[in-house]
Every structure is written in structure tokens, then in C-alpha cells.
């Protein structure tokens, strides 16, 4: 699994602070440290000149630094803080770091409902779960098992029909779930 961590950067994100603040923050987690960068937006009428700031902490130092943890929680939320703390404790999400071909291969063995659930976990899985490569591979596995064959229709057309049918079925399920949740809220 360590070979999946060739890159020094484990995670990086940035965003503007919550209102009314206009400051900009960047959070970078590497294999060895947590880097917190701040760009303060100064008031031009007060003639202030705010300099960018940077704070670097080793993983162990970050885990005991309540001040920096408080900043991260305020700007990025408690879930992000929990995620960064897990990275610092070497609880690394290897599944997200798998090469695209390997992740597609693994996902192709899942049931349709599980693929739908995986697509909701993060942007990377959303992209993988909606890629043609995954659906073609999954259908190839299902067709090779002889689960569905249409006589007189080429295998290429059968695959396209099957992919279209599965996507259409998933979209219908999603619409029904949205309607049910909307009714439940009303």
C-alpha cells in the first residue's frame, strides 16, 4: 500500500473564510507535516498591509495544537479536521489513491446500488462511477456470465443497450428517492 503514496502530498484544499471575513486559507497535508497558509484581505481605507502567513507543524505537533485545529474547524468544518487528524495518525484512505484502472476494476464487481452509493462518497468516485469504462467493464462481466443475451443482435449493440438500460434504471431510482425524501420532509 505504501507504493500508492509516491507523492509527498496527501491532501490539499483551499477556500475563503466564512462571512464576513474575506481572508483566504490553504490547507496542505504532506507525509511529514501539516501546512496552514493564510492570505489576509486588508482594508485599503485603513492603509493596512497584511502579509501572507504560513504555519508548518509536524503530524505529532499538529495533533496537540488546539489553536491550529480550531482554525481548521472554523474554516473547513469539523469533518475536515477529523479527516486531517486521521491522516496525521497514518489512517490513510488508500482506496481513493488507487490508480484509475485498478479502482475501475474493483468497482466493476459491485452491484448497481453499491456503485450508486460509492459515487456519493467523493468527487473521484463520482467521476469513476459515471465513466463509460466502468459501465462497459461491469456489463462485460455480467454478459460473460451469460446473464443476458439477445439473439440476432451484435454484442457491441447489446452492451450499449445494457449500459443505457442500467443508467436509465439508476436515474429513475434516484428520482424516486428524491420524491420520497421530498414527501417525507413535507
N, C-alpha and C positions, 0 to 999 in steps of 0.2 A: 504493500500500500504506500510505502514511503516514496516509491518511484512516481506516484501521482502528484507529489509535491515538489516537482522540479523547480517551479517558480518560487521566488522568495516571498512574494505577496500572497497572503491567504485570503484577504478580503479588503475591499476599498469601497467607500461610499462618500458622498458629499451632498450637502444641501444648505439651504438658507435656514437660519434660526426661526423659531416660531414668532409670530407677530407679538408685539410691534417692532421687534428687533429686525434689523436688515443685515446683520452680520452673516458671513458665510463660513461654513465649517467643513473640514475634511477629516475623515477617519480612515486610517490605514493600519491594517494588522499584518505584520510580517511573521516569519518563522520565529523571530527573536524578540520583537518589540511591538509596542502599540505607539502609533504616531498620531498626534492630535494637532491639526493646523487650524488657525483662526485668522480670518481677514475681517477686521473691524471696519464698519462703514461709519465714517466720521461726518460730523455736521459741518458743511462748508461755511456756514454763517459764523460758527464759533472759531473758525480757523484752526481746528484741531487736525493733527496729522497722526492718524493711528497706523502703527506698523503691524504687519502680519506677525503672528506668533506661532511658535511650534513647541510642542512638548513631546518628548520621547521617553517612554518608560519600558523597561524590560517586562516580560509577562508577569514575573513574580511581583515586581514593584506595582504594576497596574492592579493586580488582584487585591492589594491592600490600600490602594489610593482611592479613598471615598470621594475626594474632591473631583478628580477626573471622571470617575464613574458617574457622579452627579451631573456633570456637563453632558456626557454621552446620553444619559437617560433623559435629560431635558430636551436636547436637540433631536435625538434619533428615536427615543422611546425605550421602554423597559425591555421589550423583546430584543432589540438590537444590543442592549447592554448584556443581556443574558447570553446572546449568541457570541459576542466578543469575549466574554468571560469563559465560555466553553472552549473557544479557540485557544485562549491563553492556558487552559488546563489540558491542552492536547486532545480535546474532544473534537476532532476534525471531521467534517462531513465529506467523506470520500466519494460517496455516490454522485454528488454534484460535480466532482472533479474528474470523473471518468471521461475518457475520450468519447467523442460523439458516436463513433461506430460501435463501441462496446456498450454504451448506455442504450443505444437503439436496439442492439441485440438482446439485451436483458429485458427492456420494456416490451419487446415483441412477444414475449411469452406470457404477458399479463392478460387478464380478461379485460373486456372493453370498459367495464365500470372502474376497474383499477387504473387503467390508462387515464380515464377521465379524472379520477381523484389525483393521480400523480401530476396531471397538467396544472392543478391548482396550487402546487406546493411552491413553485418559484418560476421565474421567467425562463430559465434554461429548460426546465421540464415542460413548460408550456410550449416552447418552440419545438422541442423534440417530439412531444406528443401530437403536435399538429403537422409534423413533417411528413411528406409523402413517403420518404424512406421507411419510416416506422410502419406506416399502414401497409405498404407493399410487402414488407418483410413479414408482418403479422399475418396478412392474408395468404402469403406463400406458405407459411407454416400450417395454416388451417386448411388450405387447399390440398397440400401434400398429404394430409391425413385422410383425404377423401371425404371430408365432411360435406362438401357441396360441389357438385359438378353439373353443368348444363350441357346436354348433348347438342351437337351441331354448332356450338359457339366456341370460338378460339379461346385459348387460355388467357391471352392478353386482354380480351374484351371481358371475360369472366372476372378477372382481377379488378378491372376498372369498375365494373358493375358492383362488385362486392365492396370495394372501397367506398364508392358513392353511397351504397346502401348503409354501411356501418356509420359513416359520418352523418348521414341524414337521421338515422335512428338516435345517435347520440345528441344531435341538435334538438330533436323532438323531446328527448328525455330532459334535457336542460331547460327547455321552455316549460315543460310540465312542472318541474321542480320549482322554477321561478314563480309560476302561477300559484302553486300550492303555498309557497312561503309568503307571497303577497296576500293571499287569502287569510293565512294564519295571523299575519300582522294586523289585518283589518278586523 
